[in-house]
């Protein structure tokens, strides 16, 4: 089992496998966000498909050891990564998210920001940020901090919301500073000292419904900033609809498995190496 003290000796152990930093930097994410997501993640086609895509990318471009899941929320991705046979260490600054991850059976869990956890330079073999970087105002600076804790050649796995023109009140509620294109994400990574091994879009058919049902109503003032419960509702669907939607998305995982790249989609998926 991973020894947290080996990679972040300044952390203090709490109860039931939780570790804490001595300070806590604020983040751009609603406090109640993890609560709303926890109620829908297991049954959501979006979260389930994103996990499958992440796992396929990790199988094709494997980490050299455990993966540090930065800003990993309720642990849904970490749990999926572990179920696929990889080792994951969750770091999540929100106490509610960390406690929800405990309920998923994850341990150890670090309840802190990456900055406050003070990992040793070159102490982490791989890292993942799954819909996290858009919450950081200085994305290049944050990626450089990630690079500092990675071993030379250590891999970074990223998912990001796609296309700035799709920005809506949902993004404002979530604390997003921006959305990305694959090419923009590649430039940011390269500026921060990474080499990109793989970059693709996922959720190929999602931009149109996001544009029609989120972005345009938001721009016209017809859609207010949602509450946590309202934001989570979009991930709820009946079992038949969920099965149909997941069937339409299944080819994407096969394409990723074969190293193909999708030219359009609602999210970006990238794998990079610390140069």
Secondary structure, DSSP 8 states (H G I E B T S, - for coil): ---HHHH-TT-EE-STTEEE-SS----SS-TTHHHHHHTTGGG-HHHHHHHHHHHHHHHHS--SS-EEEET-TTSHHHHHHHHTT--EEEE-S-HHHHHHHHHTT--SEEES-HHHHT--TT-EEEEEEES-GGG-SSHHHHHHHHHHHEEEEEEEEEEEEB-GGG--HHHHHHT-S--B-HHHHHHHHHHTTEEEEEEEEE-TTHHHHHIIIIIHHHHTT-S----HHHHHHTT---HHHHHHHHHHHHHHHHHHHTT---S--SEEEEEEEE-
